[in-house]
Structures are given as structure tokens and as C-alpha cells.
């Protein structure tokens, strides 16, 4: 998300280096580039104009601090304006009501509403420790109810059964009562979508809202529809009085105009953002963190939170104790590390959250993919338990068998074994005094696997 905008802004901000002061003259070109970058990102035109006007007003005449160069000073101003446009801070769900807290989900057909219901149920269950019930009031789309039932089972939410023979109103009224009997903390209501906004659809969802009195009414919007997403959200807000927006499929949109337009056009906060297909791929929306990522400044806080949530602590502690005992870092340990990285979204997702990675050339960024690491995992899986624990026993004939079993070449197996040796040496240094510094030096001299940028 925001790849093209990030690239354009990075080029613009680099062009301001070497200036002693931010003046109308030396930021005119920069603002023109910012304006074009935002338009190309499909940001609404009135949002673009307000954005650039405010940046100009803040930047012109500002003395550059001795600690900052003009480019950095301009970045600070642009960052602050990006945060303001997207909503200042994360706006969490308001669930402070007598259970069950009803959350009504609205949106057009195909926006990813049903999948988002499951993602939100999982997030509330795992991070908020809530008992969640879900119900589908979509009696029009074939298999909509069955889809939600399947997803509810996957995420561990209580599914309130419904049928296409019932009316949506009867379904939701019964769902509230059933959620109470199950002592559910939250009831997520999936409503029917249409291919376009129509009065019949709005009338139906208004009826449901009047009956349920939901504490939250969230509009699920496909981020890939750009500024049209904001306009659609505005139409729903006029009919329903939304409390927030969820941007779905944001990982598939390289532009990101919806995220920069929705808050301004609707006046409603973006509460969550969907960054993948898995049921764990829903994140609370933090404007300040996303602004940092847009400007190539990374998002270390989110990376840390993901590590705390997704890294298997027992395995990490087991590996630490193993290394302290003087045992070797074997291929089973290496395989575990590859799996942990995959759980965190893969190398690409991790790198984009590290400061400075947005400054890498595009051709280098294009090489950052998980295929090499996936191949490593497949090669290790093709080994016997003995070979994984004692890699030194792997001779020429074993390499041929492993290569055939993993669909790779012997050179790929050799490369993996060499990579493991380097990793083994680093892990040994970590357990010694001053190990972290030695590990960082080791990382600097470590050659990346084939296909990975140096």
C-alpha cells in the first residue's frame, strides 16, 4: 500500500537537501510534486488542495533547526499533515454498554464485509478477550450465511444460525436474544450488500439499525476503489450515522487514496485496516504509524506488537536455553525461525516497517520477496530428522536426494547449508558477552541468499 506515493514523496523530499531555509521558492517544486503524488494516489481533489495549502502555510518562512536539514524539516511538516488528514490517533471501538454490544457492519457487495466480520471477531476474541457472536442477515447473496458459519468456526466465534426464509429483521432480533443466552460480550451483524447504493438497500439497513440500536455502525469499504470509497462511505453515513470505517483489501492497493480521503469526506474515523486475506490480517488503524510508513520512516511499534502477538514465546525461550547450554543452532531451529518470520507476514511485510527501507531503490525492493525463504523451508522439510539435527552428515548423495525431494537444485541445498552455517556462528556470538554487538557485525558481513538484495 502507498508504494507509488512513498516513492514520489521520497524523491521530492530528497530534492530539498542542502537548502538553508524553507522558502516559497524552494518548496514550490516540492509542493507541486506532492500534489501530483496525491492525485496519482487517487486522493480526492479537495483533500489534495487543503493538504498542500496547509503544508505551504506551515513550511514557508520556517527556519531550519540545526538538528534538521530542510528536507527533514519538510518531512516533519508533511508527516504532521498526513496524521491530521487521517485522524490524529487510533479511534478504538466503543463497547461500553450492557452486553451484548451490537456492532452493525454495512457496505457494498464485494467489499469484503463477511470476511471482515470474521477478522474483527478474531481480533476482539484474541486481543480484547471478548466472547463474540456473529450473525448473517444477508438473505440475498447465495451461500452468504454458510460462508460466515465457516469463518466463525475458524476464528472461534459463536455462530447464530439464520435462514434465507427469514426476514433480516427477524434474524437480528432473534440473534440479540440468543447472544444474551450465550453470554456473548459482542454481537457482530453482517448485513446484505448491493452492487451499488440504492434506496431499497438503505431502507432495509436503516430498519435494522433502528431495531438494534447498535453501539457501533462500521462501514466496510474496498480500499482499491480509491476516492470512490470515500464518496460511498459518505452516502452510507448520511443514511446510517456511521461511527467508523474499515478499509478492507488495503494490501492490494498500491495508491492508498481511500485512506487519505475517507476521514475528510465523511468526518468518520478509520478504525481498522485489512492488510491481507488471512483472518488475522486486520489491524487497528494508527494514522501516525501509517504516515511514517508513507514517508519511509518505518513503523517499529507495529512490528514490535506483531512480534509480541505472533512469535511463539515457548519456542523462543526453548531456543535461548538451548544456546545457553552450548548446543548448536541446527536446521530445525532455522526452520522454526523461517516459520516465525512467515507468521509475521513475511520478509516484505517486516522490512517495510523498518526505518529507511522505503529509501531503497525500486529494483532492489522488487527483489525482496518470500520465495527464497519459502524455498529454504521446503528444502529443510525434505530432510530426515537426523539431517536437520546434525547437518554435517549431509554428503553428496544426501544432497541429491534432498534436492529431488524439494524440487530444487543441489546448488540451492548448498546455499542453504552455507546460510545456516553463517546463522549458526551468529547465534553462538549472541550467547557470549557483548553478543548483540557481535551479531550485528555478523549481519553486516553475512551474504544474502540468491535472489535477496545485498
FIROLUM-46995 format. One line per 10 residues: number of its first residue (from 1); their letters; for each residue x, y, z of C-alpha. Coordinates in steps of 0.001 Angstrom, whole numbers, plus 524288, in hexadecimal, padded with zeros to 5 digits. Each point is the difference from the previous one (the first is absolute). Layout:
BEGIN
NUM> a> X:Y:Z  ...
***
This chain:
BEGIN
1> xxxxxxxxxx> 80000:80000:80000  80497:80DE4:7FCE0  80BD4:7FB0E:7F852  7FED4:80A14:7F526  7FCD0:80B17:8097B  80B7B:7FC5B:808BB  80954:7FFB5:7F478  7FB94:80D2A:7FAAF  8006D:806A8:80D47  80D7D:7FA70:802F6
11> xxxxxxxxxx> 8055A:80591:7F344  7F9C4:80D2D:802D0  80544:800FD:80DD2  80DC8:7FC2D:7FBF1  7FFC8:80B72:7F689  7FF28:8099C:80B5C  80CE5:7FC02:80623  80A92:80A55:8003F  7F6B7:80B85:801C4  80226:80917:80B8D
21> xxxxxxxxxx> 7F1E3:803E3:80170  7F290:7FBC5:7FB76  7FB09:80ACA:7F705  7F48B:8015E:7F6BF  80985:7FEC5:7F4C3  8070E:7F39F:803EF  7F3C5:7F8BF:80459  7F7C4:8037B:7F411  8058D:7F4B4:7F828  7FEEB:7F70C:80BBC
31> xxxxxxxxxx> 7F1AE:80398:80212  7FD14:7FDFB:7F19D  805C8:7F259:800E8  7F877:7FD52:80C87  7F375:80468:7F94E  80275:7F70E:7F451  8038C:7F4AE:808E4  7F341:80170:8077E  7F7EB:80117:7F38F  80692:7F3DA:7FA6A
41> xxxxxxxxxx> 7FCDE:7F91D:80CD9  7F19C:802E4:7FD06  7FE2E:80953:80B62  7F3E0:8089A:7FECF  80344:80D15:7F990  7FAA6:8089D:80AE9  80819:7F826:809BF  80C1A:801FF:7F785  7FDE1:80EB7:7FF65  7FDD6:8016D:80E95
51> xxxxxxxxxx> 80BB9:7F75D:802CC  8099D:80799:7F78B  7FACC:80D36:80496  8021E:7FC49:80E3B  80D97:7FA87:7FD4A  803CB:80C90:7F8DF  7FAB3:8084B:80B21  807B7:7F833:80A0A  80C8D:7FF2A:7F809  80244:80D67:7FA09
61> xxxxxxxxxx> 8092C:8084B:80809  802CC:7F56E:809E5  80DFA:8004A:80491  806D5:7F2FF:7FF47  80469:7FACD:80D1C  80E76:7FD1A:80162  7FC1F:7F1E6:80293  7F881:7FEF2:7F329  802EC:80288:7F1C6  7F554:8065F:7F7AD
71> xxxxxxxxxx> 7FBC0:7F2E9:7FA85  7FE26:7FA87:80DB1  7F8D1:80C48:80452  7F6BD:7FEC0:7F47A  7FE04:7F17F:802FB  7FC03:803C4:80DD8  7F5D3:8097E:7FABC  7FABE:7F658:7F5DC  7FF77:7F53D:80A4E  7F826:808A1:80948
81> xxxxxxxxxx> 7F664:80366:7F527  7FE7B:7F1C3:7FBDC  7FCBB:7FC7D:80E14  7F627:80B17:800DE  7F946:7FBE6:7F353  7FEE2:7F1C9:8044E  7FAF7:802DF:80DA4  80A84:80386:80A05  7FF77:7F33D:807C5  7FA42:7F263:80058
91> xxxxxxxxxx> 7F16B:80030:802E8  7FCD6:7F344:806F5  7F2C8:7F949:80024  7F692:80488:80A66  7FAC4:7F3B6:8068F  7FC0F:8065F:80CE3  7F1F1:7FB81:800B8  7F7D6:7F51A:805C0  803CA:7F362:7F8DA  7FED6:7FC9D:7F571
101> xxxxxxxxxx> 805E2:80C30:7F9C5  7FA09:7FFE3:7F254  808EF:803A6:7F4A8  7F8F3:801CB:7F309  8084A:7FDBE:7F3D9  7FBFB:806D1:7F373  805BB:800E2:7F262  7FE92:7FD12:7F198  80035:7F23A:7FA9E  80DC8:7FB53:7FD4A
111> xxxxxxxxxx> 80675:8094A:80996  8044A:7F4BD:808B3  7F5D4:8022F:80A8F  7FDB8:7F1DA:80421  80E98:7FD1A:800A4  80207:80C7D:807C5  7F58B:7FBAD:809CB  80800:7F3AD:80278  80CA9:807C2:80109  7F9F4:80966:809C4
121> xxxxxxxxxx> 7FA72:7F4A6:807DB  80D82:7F9F6:800E9  8064E:80CEB:803C8  7F612:8025E:80AD9  80141:7F20F:804DA  80EDE:7FF5F:80024  803D9:80DD7:80397  7F45F:804F2:807D4  7FC7D:7F2D5:8061B  7F1C8:80198:7FBE9
131> xxxxxxxxxx> 7F638:7F538:7FD84  7FAFB:8031E:7F268  7F391:7FBB6:7F91C  7FDB0:8022F:7F172  7F3BF:7FF86:7F7A7  7FD35:801D0:7F191  7F407:807DB:7FC00  8039A:7FEA0:7F1A1  7F4BC:7F7FE:7FA85  802D4:803E8:7F1F3
141> xxxxxxxxxx> 80DE0:7FBC4:7FCAC  80117:7F156:7FD8F  80820:7F914:80A6D  80228:80C86:807E0  7FAEA:7F9AC:80C77  807F0:7F3B4:7FDE0  80C46:80805:7FD74  7FEA3:806F8:80CFE  7FD4D:7F32C:80706  80CA6:7FA4B:7FA87
151> xxxxxxxxxx> 807E5:80C0E:803A1  7FA00:80083:80DA3  80474:7F21D:80284  80DA3:803A0:7FB53  80174:80B95:8093C  7F8C8:7FA27:80B92  7F425:808FC:80009  7F24E:7FBA8:803AE  7F7BF:7FF04:7F3A5  7F19E:80397:800DD
161> xxxxxxxxxx> 7F92D:7F7E8:7F599  7F74E:806D0:7F619  7F89D:7FC4B:7F3C1  7FCBF:80649:7F2F0  7F1A8:7FD41:8034C  80051:809E5:80B24  7FF47:80EB2:7FF17  80C5D:8078F:803C5  7F8A3:806A8:80B0F  7FB78:7F30B:805D5
171> xxxxxxxxxx> 80DE9:7FABC:7FF04  80666:80B32:80763  7F59C:8009F:80A9C  80196:7F185:802A6  80EDE:80157:7FF5F  80026:80A04:80AF4  7F831:7F6F3:808D7  80887:7F446:7FCB7  80C68:807E7:80256  7FACB:80364:80D86
181> xxxxxxxxxx> 7FD63:7F1C8:80352  80DED:7FCBF:7FBC5  80560:80B17:80863  806B7:805E6:7F42E  806F8:80CE9:80232  7FEB1:8045E:7F1D4  7F695:7FCE0:7F4F0  804F7:802E1:7F241  7F506:8014E:7F605  8037D:7FD9D:7F1BA
191> xxxxxxxxxx> 7F628:806D4:7F72F  7FCC5:7FE75:7F1B0  8078F:807BE:7F5F6  7FC58:80475:7F25C  807F6:80280:7F3EA  7FC9F:80E6D:80139  7F946:80924:80987  7F132:7FF36:7FEB9  7F4AC:804B5:8083C  7FACA:7F251:802AD
201> xxxxxxxxxx> 80CFE:7FC10:805CA  800E5:80C47:80854  7F20F:7FE66:804EC  802AA:7F1FD:8043E  80C74:80318:80750  7F998:80BE2:80675  7F54D:7F6EE:804E6  80A2C:7F6D3:805C4  8074C:80B58:8063F  7F370:80553:8061D
211> xxxxxxxxxx> 7FCD7:7F2A3:8059D  80D9D:7FCE6:80512  804AB:80D47:804DC  80E12:7FBB1:7FD4F  80AAF:80631:8081E  808B8:7FFAC:7F3EC  7FC2B:800A9:7F199  80BD0:7FD37:7F786  800D0:801D5:7F161  808B4:7F612:7F922
221> xxxxxxxxxx> 805DD:805AC:7F3AD  808DC:7FA41:7F595  80C5F:80857:80077  802CB:7FD08:7F1BB  7F46E:80869:7FBBA  8080C:80C10:8037A  7F8D7:80CD5:8024C  7F341:7F96E:7FBD5  80115:7F8BF:80CEA  7FF11:80CD0:8075B
231> xxxxxxxxxx> 7F43D:80478:7F811  7F8FD:7F31D:8028A  80316:80107:80E7C  7FA49:80DB3:8000E  7F33D:7FAFF:7F9F4  7FEF8:7F549:80A54  8031A:809B0:80AC3  7F4B7:808AC:7FBC9  7F6E2:7F44B:80106  80565:7F957:80C16
241> xxxxxxxxxx> 80816:80929:80854  80C3B:7F7B2:7FF7E  8094E:7FF76:80B79  80BB6:7FBA5:7F81E  805CA:7FA04:7F3C1  807B1:7F392:7FD54  808F9:80040:7F429  80021:7F249:7FA55  809A7:7FAC1:7F5D4  809A0:80AEA:802DB
251> xxxxxxxxxx> 80B4C:7F6D1:7FD05  7FB85:7FF4A:7F1DB  80004:80EC2:7FDE2  80D24:805FC:7FC96  7FA22:80DAF:7FFD7  7F8D0:801BB:80CEB  7F72D:80B58:7FC57  7F49D:7FAAB:807E6  80786:800A8:80CC6  80341:80E49:7FD8C
261> xxxxxxxxxx> 7F23E:803D3:7FBBD  7F648:7F8A4:8088C  801E8:8079E:80C9A  7FF0B:80D61:7F97E  7F430:7FCC7:7F77F  7F80C:7F87D:80A17  804E1:805F1:80C9D  8007C:7F214:8054F  80C5C:7F947:804CF  80677:7F467:7F981
271> xxxxxxxxxx> 7FFFD:7F60A:80B13  80626:7F41E:7F988  8078F:7FCB4:7F3D3  80057:7F2BF:7F935  80DB2:7FC60:7FB6B  7FE63:7F230:7FADA  7F6F0:7F49B:7FD7C  80230:7F892:80CAF  7F68E:8018E:80B5C  80B3D:805E3:807EB
281> xxxxxxxxxx> 80265:80AAA:7F5D3  7F83F:80AFA:80664  8071E:80ABE:80749  7FB7D:80BAB:80809  80221:80C19:7F7BB  80A9F:808F3:8055D  80117:80C55:7F791  80D43:803DA:80585  805DD:7F2AA:7FD13  7FA7B:7FF81:7F242
291> xxxxxxxxxx> 804FA:80DCD:7FD57  80D87:7FB87:80416  7FF52:7F475:7F6B6  7FB83:808A5:7F4C9  80BFA:8089B:80207  80958:7F46F:80101  8020F:801EC:80E93  7FBAE:7F248:80391  7F659:7FB37:80A27  807D2:7F99A:80ABD
301> xxxxxxxxxx> 7F4DE:80062:809F3  7F73E:7F78B:7F770  80B6D:7F6D7:7FD50  80243:7FE5C:80EA2  7F180:7FDB6:8028A  7FFA3:7F5AE:7F545  80BE6:7F94B:805BD  7F9E1:7FFC5:80D8C  7F36B:7FA76:7FA7C  804C3:7F68B:7F5A9
311> xxxxxxxxxx> 80D53:7FB0E:80435  7FF2A:7F31D:80749  805A5:803A2:80D3A  801D2:7F1F2:8046D  8082A:7FCD9:7F408  807D9:80C88:80199  802CA:7FCFB:80E58  80362:7F1E9:7FCA4  809B4:80499:7F5B4  80616:809D2:8097F
321> xxxxxxxxxx> 801E9:7F580:80A69  8057C:7F6B2:7F5E3  80A1C:809F8:7FB9C  803A5:8033C:80E10  802D6:7F19B:80241  809C5:8009C:7F4E9  7F7E6:7F7E0:7F68D  80102:802F0:7F189  7F5EE:8078C:7F825  7FB2B:7F518:7F6F5
331> xxxxxxxxxx> 7F772:7FFC7:7F3EA  7F3BD:7FD4D:807FB  80297:80CC6:8072E  80252:806B8:7F2FB  7F304:7FAA1:7FB01  7F923:80551:80C1D  805B2:80D83:7FD70  7FB16:7FFAB:7F1ED  7F270:7FC3B:804F8  8000F:80B0F:809FD
341> xxxxxxxxxx> 80381:809A2:7F531  7F4E9:7FAC0:7F79F  7F677:801B5:80B62  803A6:80E63:80059  7FC1E:801EE:7F1D4  80CBD:7FC47:7F98C  80C7E:80771:7FD51  7F965:80A64:7F793  7F640:80397:80A94  80AB5:80088:80A4B
351> xxxxxxxxxx> 80959:80836:7F7E6  7F5F1:80A51:7FC76  7FE5F:802BA:80E84  80E8B:80290:801E7  804B9:80E1F:7FEFB  806F7:80353:7F354  7FB47:7F44E:7F844  7F74D:808DC:7F7E9  80C68:806A9:7FB16  804E3:7F3A9:7F961
361> xxxxxxxxxx> 7FFE4:80098:7F11D  7F3D6:7FA31:7F9D0  80795:7F554:7F8FC  805C1:7FBAE:80D01  7F2BF:8006A:806D6  7FA66:7F796:7F526  809C2:7F551:80389  7FB53:7FF95:80E1E  7F6A5:7F4A9:7FFD7  7FD5E:7F3D4:807C8
371> xxxxxxxxxx> 80265:7F63E:7F507  80E39:7FDB1:80403  7FC36:7FDA9:80E32  7F496:7F762:7FC1D  8097C:7F812:7F7D8  80901:7FE9C:80BC3  7F4C5:7FAD9:80830  7FC72:7F602:7F58C  80E21:7FB56:7FF36  800C4:7FE30:80ECC
381> xxxxxxxxxx> 7F2E7:7F8D1:7FFE0  805D2:7F670:7F637  80A84:7FBE5:8099A  7FF5E:7F51F:809F1  7FF3B:80374:80E8A  80E35:7FBB1:8016C  80464:808F3:7F4FA  7F8DF:80B8E:805DD  80635:7FDC7:80D54  80D96:7FC8B:7FAD2
391> xxxxxxxxxx> 8021C:8074F:7F318  80E3B:7FB7D:7FF37  7FB70:7F25A:7FBEA  7FA67:80564:7F341  8091E:7FAF8:7F55C  7FEFA:8002E:7F130  7F61D:7F4F8:7FEB0  7F771:805A8:80AAF  80060:80D41:7F942  7FB4A:7F9CA:7F34E
401> xxxxxxxxxx> 7F4C1:7F959:8071C  7FC3A:80C8B:8073F  80071:807DB:7F353  7F752:7F637:7F904  7F67D:7FF7F:80B66  7FEC7:80EC8:800A0  7FFC2:80278:7F158  80C73:8081A:800B9  80E23:7FF30:7FB7D  80BD7:7FB51:807AA
411> xxxxxxxxxx> 8052A:80DF5:7FF57  7F3C8:8045D:80768  8029A:7F5E9:80AA5  80E45:80459:800EC  7FBC4:80E1F:80111  7F69E:7FCB0:80B15  80A7E:7F87A:8076E  8097C:80B60:7FE79  7F5A8:80986:804B4  7FD49:7F75A:80BB5
421> xxxxxxxxxx> 80E83:7FFA0:8037C  80070:80ED8:80014  7F3B7:80086:8084D  805BB:7F5D3:8093D  80C23:80853:80225  7F7D3:80C07:802D5  7F74B:7F8E1:809B6  80C38:7FB40:80712  804D6:80E08:80149  7F2F8:8046A:8059B
431> xxxxxxxxxx> 801B2:7F731:80BD3  80D42:805CA:8034E  802FB:80CC1:806EE  7FD4F:80B62:7F6F5  7F90E:7F67A:7F71C  7F64E:8099F:7FA26  80AB5:808DC:7FAB2  80725:7F455:7FA4F  7F36C:7FB2E:7F9D1  7FDC8:80D2B:7F95F
441> xxxxxxxxxx> 80DC5:7FF98:7FA78  7FD3A:7F24A:7FB65  7F389:80468:7F976  80751:80A92:7F89B  80982:7F61D:7FA7A  7F5EF:7F579:7FD72  7FD3F:7FD68:7F1B1  7F19B:7FF68:7FC89  7FA4F:7F410:7F93B  7FE52:7FFE7:7F153
451> xxxx> 7F54C:80937:7FBB4  800FB:80866:80C40  8057A:80DDB:7FEBB  80D97:80257:80575
***
